[in-house]
Amino acid sequence: MGRQAARREASIERLTEAAARRFVSHGYRATTLEQIAVDAGYTKGLVYFHFRSKTALLLALLDRVERHVVEPVIARVLAAGPSAVDQMVTFLHTQAELGVDRSADVLLLLVISLEFGERDDEVSSRIAEIYEKLHALTERVVRAGQRSGEFRTDVPARELATMIMAVHDGTFLEWHRRKQRLNGRQLVRAMRAIVLDGLAARSQPNVQAGKPSPRSRGGR
């Protein structure tokens, strides 16, 4: 790599890191290209040179999230086994590792997905594509576990997979909000326990889908 190309890569890296920090801490709408440039130690003109707009910069960050967070998770889970439980544990622990090693990327996806939740534009579509890959992965693992008898079948796979993603996203948001008060290792253990217990096959579940238990109807 030539010196000029190396300088270009370094400036892009500094700009994207500065943008990610700003978007997570202040939100996309409240962040300006001027602020990103100042945080990175560059001029606004250099931001425009590398990224034609703030939207283009955000889309580049989302591409980075997919490359460094989503694709590694998919690869590891599909290579894990042989059981669906093994694959689910791999999913949870890989996400936990990435939550530490790539915390800015993980948080960026969560925060931006909330900010763009009600919009219909290029960014919202890109976020939906990324999340669809994660939802498809978790649903695939759940369906495999239901077929093998490892996971419960009284709740449809899509809804179970949705709840897994809800627990996952909520865990990382709480970690972000209360990082100084929470033990990361114990938080991951708690997430794993809740997800695996909720997925576990039950021969005689107390509550079937749409049916209250005898106790809830007043029985003993």
C-alpha positions as CSV (number, residue, x, y, z in Angstrom):
1,M,0.0,0.0,0.0
2,G,1.4,3.4,-1.0
3,R,1.8,6.3,1.4
4,Q,-1.1,8.3,0.0
5,A,-3.5,5.3,0.1
6,A,-2.4,4.7,3.7
7,R,-3.1,8.3,4.7
8,R,-6.5,8.0,3.0
9,E,-7.4,4.9,4.9
10,A,-6.2,6.5,8.2
11,S,-8.3,9.6,7.6
12,I,-11.4,7.5,6.8
13,E,-10.9,5.4,9.9
14,R,-10.6,8.5,12.1
15,L,-13.7,10.0,10.6
16,T,-15.8,6.9,10.9
17,E,-14.7,6.3,14.5
18,A,-15.6,9.9,15.3
19,A,-19.0,9.6,13.6
20,A,-19.8,6.4,15.4
21,R,-19.1,8.0,18.8
22,R,-21.2,11.0,17.9
23,F,-24.1,9.0,16.5
24,V,-24.2,6.8,19.6
25,S,-23.8,9.5,22.2
26,H,-25.9,12.3,20.6
27,G,-28.0,10.6,17.9
28,Y,-27.8,11.0,14.1
29,R,-30.1,14.0,13.8
30,A,-28.3,16.0,16.5
31,T,-24.9,15.4,14.9
32,T,-23.4,17.6,12.3
33,L,-20.6,17.0,9.8
34,E,-18.7,19.9,11.4
35,Q,-18.8,18.2,14.8
36,I,-17.5,14.9,13.3
37,A,-14.7,16.8,11.5
38,V,-13.6,18.6,14.7
39,D,-13.7,15.3,16.7
40,A,-11.5,13.7,14.1
41,G,-9.2,16.6,13.9
42,Y,-10.0,17.4,10.2
43,T,-11.9,20.0,8.2
44,K,-15.5,19.7,7.1
45,G,-14.2,19.7,3.5
46,L,-12.3,16.5,4.1
47,V,-15.5,14.8,5.3
48,Y,-17.2,15.8,2.1
49,F,-14.2,14.6,0.1
50,H,-14.5,11.1,1.6
51,F,-18.3,11.0,2.1
52,R,-20.6,13.1,0.0
53,S,-23.1,13.5,2.9
54,K,-23.9,12.6,6.5
55,T,-26.2,9.8,5.2
56,A,-23.4,8.4,3.1
57,L,-21.2,8.3,6.2
58,L,-23.9,6.5,8.2
59,L,-24.4,4.0,5.4
60,A,-20.6,3.3,5.3
61,L,-20.8,2.7,9.1
62,L,-23.7,0.3,8.7
63,D,-21.7,-1.6,6.0
64,R,-18.9,-1.8,8.6
65,V,-21.3,-3.2,11.2
66,E,-22.5,-5.9,8.8
67,R,-18.9,-6.8,7.9
68,H,-17.4,-6.9,11.4
69,V,-20.4,-7.9,13.6
70,V,-23.1,-9.6,11.6
71,E,-21.1,-11.7,9.2
72,P,-18.8,-13.2,11.8
73,V,-21.7,-14.2,14.0
74,I,-23.4,-16.0,11.1
75,A,-20.2,-17.8,10.1
76,R,-19.5,-19.0,13.7
77,V,-23.0,-20.1,14.4
78,L,-23.3,-22.1,11.1
79,A,-19.9,-23.7,11.9
80,A,-21.0,-24.6,15.5
81,G,-22.6,-27.8,16.5
82,P,-23.7,-30.5,16.4
83,S,-26.8,-29.4,18.4
84,A,-29.1,-26.4,18.1
85,V,-28.2,-25.6,21.8
86,D,-24.5,-25.4,20.8
87,Q,-25.4,-23.0,18.0
88,M,-27.5,-20.8,20.2
89,V,-24.8,-20.7,22.8
90,T,-22.3,-19.8,20.1
91,F,-24.7,-17.0,18.9
92,L,-25.0,-15.5,22.4
93,H,-21.3,-15.7,23.3
94,T,-20.1,-14.4,19.9
95,Q,-22.4,-11.5,20.3
96,A,-21.1,-10.9,23.8
97,E,-17.5,-11.0,22.6
98,L,-18.4,-8.5,19.8
99,G,-20.2,-6.3,22.3
100,V,-16.8,-5.9,24.0
101,D,-14.4,-5.9,21.0
102,R,-16.7,-4.0,18.7
103,S,-18.9,-2.1,21.2
104,A,-19.2,1.0,19.0
105,D,-20.5,-1.0,16.1
106,V,-23.0,-3.0,18.2
107,L,-24.3,0.1,19.9
108,L,-24.5,2.0,16.7
109,L,-26.8,-0.5,15.1
110,L,-29.1,-0.5,18.1
111,V,-29.2,3.3,18.6
112,I,-29.7,4.0,14.9
113,S,-32.4,1.3,14.5
114,L,-34.4,3.1,17.2
115,E,-33.9,6.5,15.7
116,F,-34.9,5.4,12.2
117,G,-37.6,3.1,13.3
118,E,-40.5,5.1,11.9
119,R,-38.8,6.3,8.7
120,D,-38.9,5.0,5.2
121,D,-35.6,5.8,3.5
122,E,-32.3,4.3,2.5
123,V,-31.0,4.1,6.0
124,S,-34.1,2.4,7.3
125,S,-34.0,-0.2,4.5
126,R,-30.3,-0.9,5.2
127,I,-31.0,-1.4,8.9
128,A,-33.9,-3.8,8.0
129,E,-31.6,-5.8,5.7
130,I,-29.0,-6.2,8.5
131,Y,-31.5,-7.2,11.1
132,E,-33.2,-9.6,8.7
133,K,-30.0,-11.6,8.6
134,L,-29.8,-11.8,12.4
135,H,-33.5,-12.8,12.6
136,A,-33.2,-15.4,9.9
137,L,-30.2,-16.9,11.6
138,T,-31.9,-17.1,15.0
139,E,-35.1,-18.5,13.4
140,R,-33.0,-21.1,11.6
141,V,-31.4,-22.3,14.8
142,V,-34.8,-22.3,16.6
143,R,-36.4,-24.4,13.9
144,A,-33.5,-26.9,14.0
145,G,-33.9,-27.2,17.7
146,Q,-37.7,-27.7,17.4
147,R,-37.1,-30.5,14.9
148,S,-34.5,-32.2,17.0
149,G,-36.6,-32.0,20.2
150,E,-34.2,-29.6,22.0
151,F,-36.5,-26.6,21.9
152,R,-40.1,-26.1,22.8
153,T,-42.7,-26.3,20.1
154,D,-45.7,-24.7,21.8
155,V,-44.6,-21.3,20.5
156,P,-43.9,-20.7,16.8
157,A,-40.2,-20.4,15.8
158,R,-40.5,-16.9,14.4
159,E,-41.9,-15.6,17.7
160,L,-39.3,-17.4,19.7
161,A,-36.6,-16.0,17.5
162,T,-38.0,-12.5,17.9
163,M,-37.9,-12.8,21.7
164,I,-34.3,-13.9,21.5
165,M,-33.4,-10.8,19.5
166,A,-35.4,-8.7,22.0
167,V,-33.5,-10.1,24.9
168,H,-30.2,-9.7,23.1
169,D,-30.8,-6.0,22.1
170,G,-32.2,-5.1,25.5
171,T,-29.2,-6.6,27.2
172,F,-26.8,-4.5,25.3
173,L,-28.8,-1.4,25.7
174,E,-28.9,-1.9,29.5
175,W,-25.1,-2.6,29.4
176,H,-24.7,0.7,27.6
177,R,-26.9,2.6,30.1
178,R,-25.6,1.1,33.3
179,K,-22.1,-0.1,32.4
180,Q,-20.5,1.1,35.6
181,R,-23.0,-0.8,37.7
182,L,-23.2,-4.1,35.8
183,N,-20.8,-7.0,35.7
184,G,-20.4,-7.9,32.0
185,R,-19.6,-11.6,32.5
186,Q,-22.5,-12.1,34.8
187,L,-24.8,-10.2,32.5
188,V,-23.9,-12.6,29.7
189,R,-24.5,-15.5,31.9
190,A,-27.9,-14.2,32.8
191,M,-28.8,-13.6,29.2
192,R,-27.7,-17.1,28.3
193,A,-29.7,-18.7,31.2
194,I,-32.9,-16.8,30.3
195,V,-32.7,-17.6,26.6
196,L,-31.8,-21.3,27.0
197,D,-34.4,-21.8,29.7
198,G,-37.1,-20.1,27.6
199,L,-36.2,-22.3,24.6
200,A,-35.9,-25.6,26.5
201,A,-38.4,-28.3,25.4
202,R,-41.1,-29.0,28.0
203,S,-43.0,-32.3,28.0
204,Q,-45.9,-30.8,30.0
205,P,-45.8,-27.0,29.9
206,N,-47.9,-25.2,32.4
207,V,-49.0,-22.7,29.9
208,Q,-49.7,-23.6,26.3
209,A,-50.1,-21.1,23.6
210,G,-53.4,-19.4,24.2
211,K,-54.4,-21.6,27.1
212,P,-54.2,-20.4,30.8
213,S,-52.8,-22.9,33.3
214,P,-55.3,-24.5,35.8
215,R,-53.8,-22.3,38.6
216,S,-54.5,-19.2,36.6
217,R,-58.2,-20.4,36.2
218,G,-58.5,-20.8,39.9
219,G,-57.4,-24.4,40.2
220,R,-54.7,-25.8,42.5
